[in-house]
Amino acid sequence: MNAHMPRRWPAPLAAFLLFLAAVTAVPGYSQAAASSVGSASYPREQVLVIGKVTENPKKHYDTLKPMVDYAAGHMKDLGIRATKVLMARDNRQMISYLRQGKIDWVTETCFSAVVLQEKTGAEILLRKWKKGVPEYHTVFFTRRDSGIDSLAHLRGRTIAFEDPGSTSAFFIPAWLLLRHGYELVPLGSVRDTPAAEMVGYVFSEKEENSSTWVHRGLVELAAVSNTDWEKGERITRVQRETMKIIHRSKPYPRAVEIVREDLNPAIKRRLKLILLEADKDPKAVPVLKSYQKTKKFDELDDRGWAALAEARQIIDHVKAGLD
């Protein structure tokens, strides 16, 4: 979408509720199911399958395939002979795949991971240092001349979130606004205004759209991750010079690796070991780079587990506040 052309959002709340409605299984539909040559000739237990929720299967196939091949190369003694990449179009479909045993291993944000864990019994295995960082947090920003200095006086204002599935650019900021006592109302477009006692929200789809809308005064504020705020290609230097951060959230794990509940315990243990040792293997350097520029994997510490527990509460709170 052109960042300079505000788009109408016919049903942002419906999109949010659809994301959260990942409760029941659906028929085995797949946007992209890509497997290695010859994998179809092997029994299911000899194929290691990695998956991801995405609307862009082609892009993520090249991200996932080198990693699953690398892991499988260290599992030949466990009977793994082939690999497969299987995409799900949304959390609901991923839940179906995990319940049916079609996917062994998923890489996800912590909020999506806790949804998958609760609905399928999947196990959160390790923390992933996605794009080189173990944690990230939400930043709220506005124009320097907006007159807004904190989250205390936002009634009648409009905020841009990224999309209904975003951890840092929807769930966390929506939760914080609800905790401040605001009633959040979805708007049809940036041209609409909320009632004086409410806070309106729109979805921008991209971080750069959020920053452009704030920069041009189409919305009063936006929320993105600190990593997106700090990257020049997402929010330009010129834009940052006209804007200011008014609030930062606490940090949350950047991403996690999860495995299905009934995965062979020997394969689960081996996968965990492989991932923990990958950053020490020179052969894994290009693999980690392609895997969303992962620096390494490590165990979640007490703060990480506490953040995941809080993520469950945040999801419930946001759903209750917007439903």
C-alpha positions in Angstrom: 0.0 0.0 0.0 1.2 3.5 -0.8 2.1 5.1 2.6 0.9 8.5 1.2 -2.6 7.3 0.5 -4.5 6.5 3.7 -6.5 3.3 3.2 -10.0 2.6 4.4 -10.3 -0.3 6.8 -13.8 -1.8 6.5 -13.6 -4.1 9.5 -10.5 -3.7 11.7 -12.2 -5.1 14.7 -13.4 -8.1 12.8 -9.8 -8.7 11.7 -8.7 -8.6 15.3 -11.5 -11.0 16.5 -10.6 -13.4 13.6 -7.1 -13.5 14.9 -8.2 -14.3 18.4 -10.8 -16.8 17.2 -8.2 -19.5 16.7 -10.2 -22.0 18.7 -11.5 -24.7 16.3 -9.8 -26.8 13.7 -10.4 -26.0 10.0 -10.0 -28.2 6.9 -6.5 -28.8 5.7 -6.1 -25.9 3.4 -2.6 -24.5 2.7 -1.4 -21.4 0.9 2.0 -23.0 0.4 3.2 -26.5 1.2 6.8 -26.9 -0.1 8.8 -30.0 0.5 12.2 -31.3 -0.3 12.8 -33.5 -3.3 11.7 -37.0 -2.5 10.2 -36.3 1.0 6.8 -37.6 -0.1 8.4 -41.1 -0.4 9.3 -41.2 3.3 6.9 -42.1 6.2 5.8 -39.1 8.2 8.0 -39.9 11.2 11.1 -39.7 8.9 10.2 -36.1 7.8 11.0 -33.0 9.9 8.4 -30.4 9.2 8.8 -26.7 10.1 6.0 -24.2 9.8 5.0 -20.6 10.1 1.9 -18.5 10.0 2.2 -16.1 7.1 0.5 -14.4 4.2 3.7 -14.5 2.2 4.6 -18.2 1.8 7.2 -17.6 -1.0 9.2 -15.1 1.2 9.3 -17.3 4.2 10.1 -20.5 2.4 13.6 -19.2 1.8 13.8 -18.3 5.4 12.7 -21.7 6.8 14.1 -24.2 4.4 17.8 -23.8 5.2 17.1 -24.0 8.9 15.0 -27.2 8.8 17.6 -28.8 6.4 20.4 -27.9 8.8 18.6 -29.4 11.8 17.6 -32.5 9.9 21.2 -33.0 8.9 22.0 -33.6 12.5 19.2 -36.1 13.0 20.0 -38.9 10.6 20.7 -41.3 13.4 17.2 -40.6 14.7 15.7 -41.7 11.4 15.1 -38.2 9.8 15.5 -38.6 6.1 13.7 -35.5 4.6 12.4 -32.1 5.4 9.3 -30.1 4.6 8.1 -26.5 5.0 4.3 -26.0 5.6 2.7 -22.6 5.9 -0.5 -21.7 7.6 -2.5 -18.7 6.6 -3.5 -17.9 10.2 -3.3 -19.1 13.8 -6.5 -21.1 13.3 -5.0 -23.2 10.6 -1.7 -23.6 12.4 -3.7 -25.0 15.4 -5.3 -27.5 13.0 -1.9 -28.5 11.7 -0.3 -29.0 15.1 -3.3 -31.0 16.4 -3.1 -33.3 13.4 0.7 -33.7 13.7 1.4 -32.2 10.3 3.9 -29.7 11.7 6.7 -30.5 14.2 8.3 -27.1 14.8 7.1 -23.5 14.5 8.9 -20.1 14.9 6.6 -17.4 16.2 6.2 -14.2 18.3 5.6 -14.8 21.9 1.9 -13.7 21.7 1.1 -16.1 18.9 3.1 -18.8 20.6 1.0 -18.7 23.8 -2.1 -18.9 21.7 -0.8 -22.0 19.9 0.4 -23.5 23.3 -3.0 -23.0 24.9 -4.9 -24.5 22.0 -2.7 -27.5 21.2 -0.4 -28.1 24.2 2.6 -27.2 22.1 5.8 -26.7 24.0 7.8 -23.4 24.0 11.3 -24.7 23.4 13.7 -21.8 23.2 14.0 -18.0 22.8 15.1 -16.8 19.4 17.4 -13.8 19.0 15.5 -12.6 15.9 17.3 -9.8 14.1 20.0 -10.1 16.6 18.1 -9.2 19.7 16.6 -11.3 22.6 13.9 -8.8 23.6 12.0 -5.8 22.3 9.5 -3.3 23.5 6.8 -1.0 22.3 7.4 2.7 21.8 4.5 5.3 21.5 5.5 8.3 19.4 3.9 11.5 18.3 4.8 14.8 16.6 6.9 17.1 18.7 4.3 19.8 18.2 1.3 17.6 19.1 1.0 18.8 22.7 1.0 15.1 23.8 3.7 14.3 26.4 2.4 11.0 27.9 -0.4 8.5 27.7 -2.4 10.5 30.3 -4.4 12.8 27.9 -5.4 10.8 24.8 -9.2 11.1 24.8 -10.5 12.1 21.4 -7.2 11.2 19.8 -6.4 8.5 17.1 -3.6 6.0 17.3 -2.2 3.9 14.4 -1.5 0.2 15.2 0.2 -2.0 12.7 -2.0 -5.1 12.3 -4.2 -7.3 14.6 -1.6 -9.9 15.0 1.3 -7.7 16.0 2.8 -8.1 19.5 4.6 -4.8 19.8 2.4 -2.7 17.5 -1.1 -3.9 18.7 -1.4 -6.2 21.7 1.0 -4.5 24.0 0.0 -0.9 23.2 -3.8 -1.7 23.2 -3.4 -3.3 26.6 -1.5 -0.3 28.0 -4.2 2.0 26.8 -7.0 -0.1 28.3 -5.1 -0.2 31.5 -5.1 3.6 31.5 -8.9 3.4 31.4 -9.5 4.3 27.8 -12.3 2.9 25.7 -10.8 2.0 22.3 -13.0 2.3 19.2 -12.1 1.1 15.6 -12.3 3.8 12.9 -13.1 3.2 9.3 -10.2 5.4 8.1 -7.8 8.1 9.3 -10.3 10.7 8.1 -12.7 9.6 10.9 -12.5 10.9 14.4 -13.5 9.2 17.7 -15.9 10.5 20.2 -14.3 13.0 22.6 -14.2 10.5 25.5 -12.7 7.6 23.4 -9.4 6.8 21.7 -9.8 5.8 18.1 -7.5 3.3 16.3 -6.7 2.3 12.8 -4.5 -0.4 11.3 -1.7 0.8 9.0 -0.4 -2.6 7.8 3.2 -1.3 7.8 5.5 0.5 10.3 6.4 3.1 7.6 2.7 3.8 7.1 2.3 4.5 10.8 5.3 6.9 10.9 4.1 8.7 7.7 0.6 9.1 9.1 2.0 10.6 12.3 4.4 12.8 10.4 1.7 14.2 8.2 -0.7 14.7 11.1 -3.3 12.1 9.9 -3.2 10.4 13.3 -1.9 11.9 16.6 0.3 9.0 17.6 1.4 5.5 16.7 2.9 2.4 18.3 5.8 0.3 16.9 8.6 -1.8 18.3 11.8 -0.1 19.4 13.7 -2.1 16.7 11.5 -0.6 14.0 11.8 2.9 15.5 15.6 2.6 15.5 15.9 1.4 11.9 16.3 4.1 9.3 14.5 2.1 6.6 11.3 1.9 8.6 11.2 5.4 10.1 13.4 7.9 8.4 15.8 10.3 10.1 13.7 13.3 8.8 10.6 11.8 10.3 12.2 11.0 13.7 13.5 14.6 13.9 9.9 15.8 13.9 8.6 13.2 16.4 9.2 12.2 20.0 8.6 9.1 22.1 6.1 9.6 24.9 6.1 6.1 26.4 8.0 2.8 26.3 6.6 -0.6 27.5 8.5 -3.2 29.4 10.5 -5.7 27.2 9.1 -9.0 25.9 10.9 -12.0 24.2 11.5 -11.1 20.6 10.5 -14.6 19.3 10.4 -18.2 20.4 10.6 -21.7 18.9 7.8 -24.1 19.7 7.3 -27.8 19.0 4.1 -29.9 18.9 3.0 -31.7 22.0 3.5 -35.2 20.8 6.8 -34.8 18.9 9.2 -37.7 19.4 11.0 -36.8 22.7 14.4 -37.8 21.2 13.8 -35.5 18.2 12.7 -32.7 20.6 15.8 -33.0 22.7 18.1 -33.1 19.7 16.5 -30.1 18.1 16.9 -28.1 21.3 20.6 -29.1 21.4 21.2 -28.3 17.7 19.6 -24.8 18.1 21.5 -24.0 21.3 24.8 -24.9 19.6 24.1 -23.4 16.2 25.8 -20.0 16.9 29.1 -21.9 17.6 29.0 -23.8 14.3 30.6 -22.0 11.3 28.4 -24.0 8.9 25.4 -22.5 10.6 26.3 -18.8 9.9 24.4 -18.5 6.6 21.6 -20.6 8.0 21.1 -18.3 11.0 21.3 -15.2 8.8 18.6 -16.5 6.5 16.5 -17.4 9.5 15.4 -13.8 10.1 19.0 -12.7 11.0 19.0 -14.9 14.1 22.0 -14.3 16.4 21.5 -17.4 18.5 18.9 -19.4 20.6 18.9 -19.6 24.4 16.8 -20.8 27.3 14.1 -18.4 28.6 15.1 -17.0 32.0 12.6 -16.2 34.8 11.8 -12.8 33.3 11.1 -14.4 30.0 8.7 -16.9 31.4 7.0 -14.2 33.4 6.6 -12.1 30.2 5.0 -15.1 28.5 2.6 -15.6 31.4 1.7 -11.9 31.2 1.2 -12.2 27.4 -1.6 -14.7 28.2 -3.3 -12.1 30.4 -2.8 -9.4 27.9 -4.5 -11.4 25.2 -7.5 -12.0 27.4 -7.6 -8.3 28.6 -7.5 -6.9 25.0 -10.1 -9.4 23.8 -12.4 -8.4 26.7 -11.7 -4.7 26.2 -12.5 -4.7 22.4 -15.0 -7.5 22.0 
